Amino acid sequence: MSARHPIISVTGSSGAGTTSVRNTFEQIFRREDVRAVFIEGDGFHAFDRDTMRAMMAREPTLSHFAPRANLLPELEAVFRSYAESGTGRTRHYAHDQHDARAYGIPEGSFSPWEAFPPDSDLLFYEGLHGCVADPDVDIARYADLKIGVVPVINLEWIQKLHRDRSFRGYSTDAVTDVILRRMPDYVQTICPQFSFTDINFQRVPTVDTSNPFIARWIPTADESMVVIRFKDPKGIDFSYLVSMIHDSFMSRANSIVIPGGKLDLAMQLILTPMIMQLVERRRRLA
């Protein structure tokens, strides 16, 4: 970890809502005048879309969750470089035509590598592998604030089914095949990362999701609760949070449960002072 060049890592499984969490962080950065550089985990996939499809045709269990389908040593090197000197590089992946137009590249391909701008206050990562720690790489050790974002698994499946069928044109059977393909990597690579995070936000539906493969819609925020778990609750003012977030309550000594619609407010209350602590420490040393 680096006082001069702090790193925030937001790690979540596909469809967990990490993008909306990034939007909350961007609001905080903008409001508090924090100069952040960004890494999208998709930019560190190892293969473009056509190559990945060809490989998955040969290897039925390969998925984007797998370490070997990603440039994890390179991602670790960027984290290390930023922590040491505030430098690094990243690239973008074009998921769709909107991304392709924005980056000027074909859909399913990568933009050229580009260096981070100088004099940033912190690095912000959002993706699948920001807290990986295994015999080959240890990305988690470089992050100063590690956030996990994950729904309960039936809700995650509903979100993926809805997104891939509605926006990407896949059939239910095709999406089910992807879910089954990912399960070994989900268990072995994604889940262990949430043991290294400082804070986890887990959305839990309060409506029936017992068969996600026939669900017609995604449970709304108002039909959900969010469990917020702190790895180290020391210094967390739970009484303040419960008083500020209506209908919230503590479920354990290190956990608070909030209505799903209050997630943005909770993140603002919890994360703003943590972010500013990192930034102010960095600015004192600059």
Secondary structure, DSSP 8 states (H G I E B T S, - for coil): --SSS-EEEEEE-TTSSHHHHHHHHHHHHHHTT--EEEEEGGGGBSS-HHHHHHHHHH-TT--TTSGGGBTHHHHHHHHHHHHHHS--EE--B--SHHHHHHHTS-TT-B---EE--SS-SEEEEEES-TT-BSSS-B-GGG-SEEEEEEE-HHHHHHHHHHHHHHHS---HHHHHHHHHHHHHHIIIIIHHHTTT-SEEEEEEESS--S-GGG--S---GGGEEEEEEES--TT--HHHHHHHSTT-EEEETTEEEEEGGGHHHHHHHHHHHHHHHHHHHHHHH-
